[in-house]
Amino acid sequence: MLDALYQLLGLGYCVIPDSLLDSELEDLRRMASSVMRSDQVAYACSAPFALDFLHPALIGLLAQPRAALDAGLPDLRFYSATLLNSKPGDGVGGWHWDWWAWDAVGLNWPWPPQIGVLYYLCDTSRANGCLRVLPCSHRTRLQWHDRIREIGPDTLPGETDVPVHAGDVVILDARVMHSRHANGTAIDRTVVSTWYASQYQLLPESVQSYISRAVPEIMRDQLGHLFPTYPGAELPVAPDYYSVCRCPEPAIAGTITQ
């Protein structure tokens, strides 16, 4: 699993094949189907679906994210989880990142401050909306960082597709730029998206303070050591998804060498 860790640190993402047991995959599929049927408004606009963190199909994976632990990611703390679905006919997704505390932890931070552990419930390809990633954008200042709200779904130099099979897991550095292709098929493309702080006790106290307030107290017993706590007095950081644009690193060309 060291290869996966090296890829995550170097490129900003990695794939862990066959991470889910067949029984876990089927349980997540049943949960996802029920969640989507119960919220047709969110389904119609492909919005993220809220999840019951204590759902029997989910809580075991939240408390024991095997893919991330086996890859060697240390000192994890749970942060959030949602269900993401791209329905038939959905267009290309816009480029974005999922990190929200750029003023506290920027591109120069050597370790992922937060990781996404993405459980794919079906095979994905360019045809049905697989993930696409801009490798190295989690550590390298690119011209696209300053234009993130302008570029939308444009094709970027150096982007790469990340097709997977059902039961695979993708681990993302929250800072890496990513998107998805259009879903041109007749079936849903569904993923359970879970997020963890990494190297939690090394993160700035303002970030720890924020994360510790984001997770319901009712999950303390179920999450065990993955439940985020913060005993200090630092005020929580104010989330800001776009302050990377004010970071001091000089912008460089948008091409990437792999």
C-alpha positions in Angstrom: 0.0 0.0 0.0 3.0 2.3 0.1 2.6 2.9 -3.6 -0.9 4.2 -3.0 0.4 6.6 -0.3 3.2 7.8 -2.6 0.8 8.5 -5.4 -1.6 10.3 -3.0 1.3 12.5 -1.7 2.7 13.1 -5.2 -0.3 13.4 -7.4 -3.1 14.2 -5.0 -5.1 11.0 -5.4 -4.9 7.2 -5.5 -7.1 4.3 -6.2 -7.5 1.3 -3.9 -9.0 -1.6 -5.9 -11.6 -3.9 -4.5 -11.7 -2.2 -1.1 -15.4 -3.0 -0.3 -16.6 -6.5 0.5 -19.4 -7.7 -1.7 -21.8 -7.5 1.3 -20.7 -3.9 2.1 -21.2 -2.9 -1.5 -24.7 -4.3 -1.6 -25.6 -2.7 1.7 -24.4 0.7 0.4 -26.3 0.3 -2.8 -29.6 -0.4 -0.9 -28.9 2.6 1.4 -28.2 4.8 -1.6 -31.3 3.7 -3.5 -33.5 4.5 -0.4 -31.9 7.9 0.1 -32.4 8.9 -3.5 -36.0 7.7 -3.6 -36.8 9.7 -0.5 -35.5 13.1 -1.9 -36.6 13.5 -5.4 -35.7 17.3 -5.4 -32.1 16.6 -4.7 -32.1 13.8 -7.2 -33.5 16.0 -9.9 -30.7 18.6 -9.5 -28.0 16.1 -8.6 -27.4 17.8 -5.3 -25.5 16.0 -2.5 -27.7 13.9 -0.4 -27.5 14.1 3.4 -26.7 10.8 5.1 -27.6 9.3 8.4 -24.1 8.7 9.8 -25.4 6.0 12.1 -27.0 4.0 9.3 -26.0 0.3 9.7 -24.6 0.2 6.2 -22.4 3.3 6.8 -21.2 3.6 10.4 -18.8 0.6 10.2 -17.0 2.1 7.2 -16.9 5.6 8.8 -15.4 4.1 12.0 -13.0 1.9 10.1 -11.9 3.4 6.8 -9.7 0.4 5.8 -8.5 1.9 2.5 -7.1 5.0 4.2 -5.7 3.1 7.2 -4.1 0.5 5.0 -2.5 3.2 2.8 -0.7 4.5 5.9 -2.6 7.7 6.5 -2.0 8.6 10.2 -4.1 10.3 12.9 -7.4 10.4 11.1 -10.5 12.1 12.4 -13.9 11.9 10.8 -15.3 15.1 9.3 -18.3 14.4 7.1 -20.1 12.1 4.6 -22.5 12.6 1.7 -24.0 10.7 -1.1 -23.2 12.0 -4.6 -25.1 10.9 -7.7 -24.8 11.8 -11.4 -28.1 11.0 -13.0 -28.5 10.1 -16.7 -28.0 13.2 -18.9 -26.0 15.2 -16.3 -23.5 17.4 -17.9 -19.8 17.8 -17.2 -19.1 19.0 -13.6 -17.2 22.2 -12.9 -13.6 22.1 -11.5 -13.3 22.6 -7.8 -11.4 21.5 -4.7 -12.9 20.5 -1.3 -10.5 22.2 1.1 -11.9 25.0 3.0 -9.2 26.5 5.3 -6.6 27.8 2.9 -5.6 30.7 5.2 -4.6 28.1 7.8 -3.2 25.3 5.5 -2.1 26.1 2.0 -0.3 24.4 -0.9 3.0 24.3 0.9 1.6 21.9 3.6 3.4 18.6 2.8 0.7 16.2 4.1 -3.0 16.1 3.1 -4.9 18.2 5.7 -8.1 16.4 4.7 -8.8 13.3 2.6 -11.8 12.1 0.7 -12.4 8.4 0.9 -14.8 7.8 -2.0 -16.7 4.5 -2.2 -17.9 3.8 -5.8 -21.1 1.8 -6.1 -20.8 1.1 -9.8 -18.2 0.9 -12.6 -17.3 4.3 -13.9 -15.8 5.5 -17.2 -15.7 8.7 -19.3 -19.1 7.6 -20.7 -21.0 7.7 -17.3 -19.2 10.5 -15.5 -16.0 9.2 -14.0 -13.8 11.4 -11.9 -11.2 13.6 -13.5 -8.3 15.1 -11.6 -5.6 17.7 -12.2 -2.6 15.9 -10.8 -0.2 17.8 -8.5 -2.6 20.7 -8.1 -2.7 20.0 -4.4 0.9 21.2 -4.0 1.7 23.3 -7.1 0.4 26.8 -7.7 -1.2 26.9 -11.1 -2.9 29.7 -13.1 -6.1 27.8 -12.7 -6.2 28.5 -8.9 -6.8 32.1 -9.7 -9.5 31.3 -12.3 -11.4 28.5 -10.6 -14.7 30.3 -10.8 -14.2 31.1 -14.5 -13.0 27.8 -16.0 -16.2 25.8 -15.2 -16.0 22.4 -16.9 -13.3 23.3 -19.4 -10.7 20.7 -20.4 -7.4 21.6 -18.7 -3.9 20.7 -19.9 -2.7 17.7 -17.9 -6.0 16.5 -16.5 -6.5 12.7 -16.2 -9.5 10.4 -16.0 -9.9 8.1 -13.0 -12.2 5.2 -14.1 -12.9 2.6 -11.4 -14.9 -0.6 -10.7 -17.7 -1.0 -8.3 -16.2 -1.5 -4.8 -13.0 0.5 -5.5 -12.1 3.4 -3.4 -10.5 6.7 -4.5 -8.6 8.7 -1.9 -8.3 12.4 -2.7 -6.3 15.2 -1.1 -9.0 17.8 -0.4 -6.8 20.4 -2.1 -6.5 18.7 -5.5 -8.6 20.1 -8.3 -11.1 17.7 -9.6 -14.4 17.3 -11.6 -16.4 14.6 -13.3 -17.4 13.8 -16.9 -20.9 14.0 -18.2 -23.2 11.0 -17.7 -24.2 10.0 -21.2 -25.6 6.6 -20.1 -29.1 5.5 -18.9 -27.9 4.6 -15.4 -27.0 6.6 -12.2 -23.3 7.0 -11.3 -23.3 6.9 -7.5 -20.5 7.4 -4.9 -20.5 7.6 -1.1 -18.2 10.5 -0.3 -16.6 10.4 3.2 -14.0 12.9 4.5 -11.4 12.8 7.3 -8.8 15.2 8.7 -5.3 13.7 8.4 -2.4 14.3 10.8 -5.1 15.9 13.0 -3.0 16.9 15.9 -0.5 18.7 13.6 -3.2 20.8 12.0 -3.5 24.4 13.2 -5.7 24.7 16.4 -8.2 26.8 14.6 -8.8 23.9 12.1 -9.1 21.4 14.9 -11.5 23.7 16.7 -13.7 23.8 13.6 -13.7 20.1 12.8 -14.4 19.2 16.4 -17.6 21.2 16.2 -18.7 19.7 12.9 -19.3 16.1 14.1 -22.4 15.2 16.2 -21.6 14.2 19.7 -23.9 11.2 19.3 -21.1 9.6 17.1 -18.5 9.7 19.8 -18.9 6.1 20.9 -19.2 4.7 17.4 -16.2 6.5 16.0 -13.9 5.9 18.9 -10.5 7.4 18.3 -11.7 8.8 15.0 -14.0 11.2 16.8 -12.5 14.7 16.6 -11.9 16.5 19.9 -10.2 19.8 20.7 -9.6 20.8 24.3 -8.1 24.2 23.6 -9.6 27.7 23.5 -8.8 28.7 19.9 -11.8 29.9 17.9 -12.7 27.9 14.8 -11.3 29.0 11.5 -13.9 30.6 9.2 -14.4 28.3 6.2 -13.2 29.9 2.9 -13.0 27.7 -0.2 -11.4 30.4 -2.3 -8.7 32.1 -0.2 -6.1 30.0 -2.1 -6.3 32.8 -4.6 -4.7 35.1 -2.1 -1.9 32.7 -1.2 1.6 34.1 -1.8 3.0 31.4 -4.0 3.6 32.7 -7.6 1.4 31.4 -10.3 3.1 29.2 -12.8 2.1 27.7 -16.2 -1.0 25.5 -16.2 0.7 22.5 -17.8 1.7 19.5 -15.7 4.5 17.0 -16.1 3.7 13.6 -14.9 
